[in-house]
């Protein structure tokens, strides 16, 4: 009888009660922390039972997967798998219409889910139609353990959206295994609002450290309630070059404009209130009081040029997100501000201050909007922005008077 040659890494072991059992043993050179092309080996050692023919067939599959990992071959995902479903979603209009940051976050979460190690394969190779609620729950528990509660919840949110779009596209009534999981899909704690005292301290420390651009960025965000991506004008995709705040759009003591590159819409923010005939200041009587004096003071400390206002002094170019993060941390630590203090917190702090001033519709200043604005609406918005800024200055002055009286 011819000797049977076993596939690589398939071993036979005699059982105590007689007979043989077969085991596929992952070679030592493939065990963690070994990586090939940035990936750990996706297959692990496995018991393959006592049926020789079945063991040989399974060992061949495991060896093929091992070879693909060793040589970096990933190939096109098999039709019907979770990886194929994620690939379909990345070409879906809902995904393509999302912001650059959202798409990057979704890609990261899908990659995490795809790479979750199962017994003999990874989650991305599982058939999507076979994923049920039990699988979703087990996946969530595993991700919490590996990545933390927040990222685990975000992965489930992305999966839920992908499955929803697939169910809608195919017009089927299959239940979404990632729906009604009983988990909170948002972060437990929202962005912390920076106070005006922290805002003042941050700007002073930034100036002291030679980072005037960061002081100006904080002022734009806090005073005009602007998103960090707009303040720094991050360039992530075509059209971003025209978004943000430019010297050409700033008229000191008159108005400030913010460009929204994709829509072509420019929002005008008046920098003075209505003229006050009862004021002792002749400039205020004639032109109105300045609504954002701290902001204009920071801009006055900069050398006026052309193009985007907030640029990296070291490179002369716009900041990247990573550069902003590094510089924020250095200023925050030097100023003794808490770790929860963020650039996003400036916008939240400014909005909180406006709410305290009795202005609850902040859209005329912040730029939040849900309808396409006509020329008439733009004019009304500027008047509302002037009123909001005036009320805010009254609130700041009243608060300062109360501090003095204490």
RAWOLIN-V531354 format. One record per backbone hydrogen bond with DSSP energy under -0.5 kcal/mol. NH is the residue of the N-H (numbers start at 1). CO is the residue of the C=O. Records with the same first field share a line. If there is no record, write none. Layout:
BEGIN
NH->CO ; CO
END
This chain:
BEGIN
6->4
10->7
11->9 ; 23
13->21
15->19
18->15
21->13
22->49
23->11
24->46
25->9 ; 23
26->24
30->27
31->28
34->31
36->39
39->36
41->34
44->119
46->24
48->22
49->22
52->50
55->51
56->52
57->53
58->54
59->55
60->56
61->57
62->58
63->59
64->60
65->61
66->62
67->63
68->64
69->65
70->66
71->67
72->68 ; 69
73->68
74->72
81->78
82->126
83->124
85->81
86->82
87->83
88->84
89->85
90->86
91->87 ; 88
92->89
96->92
97->93
98->94 ; 95
103->99
104->100
105->101
106->102
107->103
108->104
109->105
110->106
111->107
112->108
113->109
114->110
115->111
116->113
118->121
123->116
124->114
125->122
126->123
128->80
130->127
131->128
136->132
137->133
138->134
139->135
140->136
141->137
142->138
143->139
144->140
145->141
146->142
147->143
148->143 ; 144
152->148
153->149
154->150
155->151
156->152
157->153
158->154
159->155
160->156
161->157
162->158
163->159
164->160
165->161
166->162
167->163
168->164
169->165
170->166
171->167
172->167
177->175
179->176
185->183
194->345
199->195
200->196
201->197
202->198
203->199
204->200
205->201
206->202
207->203
208->204
209->205
210->207
211->206
214->211
215->211
216->212
217->213
218->214
219->215
220->216
221->217
222->218
223->219
224->219 ; 220
225->221
226->220 ; 221
230->227
231->227
232->228
233->229
234->229
236->234
240->237
242->239
243->240
244->259
247->307
249->246
250->247
251->249 ; 255
252->250
254->251
255->251
256->269
257->249
258->267
259->244
260->265
261->259
264->260
265->260
267->258
269->256
270->268
271->254
272->254
273->289
276->284
277->275
279->276
282->280
285->281
286->282
287->283
288->283 ; 284
289->274
291->271
292->271
296->292
297->293
298->294
299->295
300->296
301->297
302->299
304->302
309->245
311->309
312->317
313->311
316->312
324->320
325->321
326->322
327->323
328->324
329->325
330->326
331->327
332->328
333->329
334->330
335->331
336->332 ; 333
337->332
341->338
346->343
347->343 ; 344
348->344
349->345
350->346
351->347
352->348
353->349
354->350
355->351
356->352
357->353
358->355
359->354
360->358
362->360
365->362
366->362
367->363
378->374
379->375
380->376
381->377
382->378
383->379
384->380
385->381
386->382
387->383
388->384
389->385
390->386
391->387
392->388
393->389
394->390
395->391
396->392
397->393
398->394
399->395
400->396
401->397
402->398
403->399
404->400
405->401
406->402
END
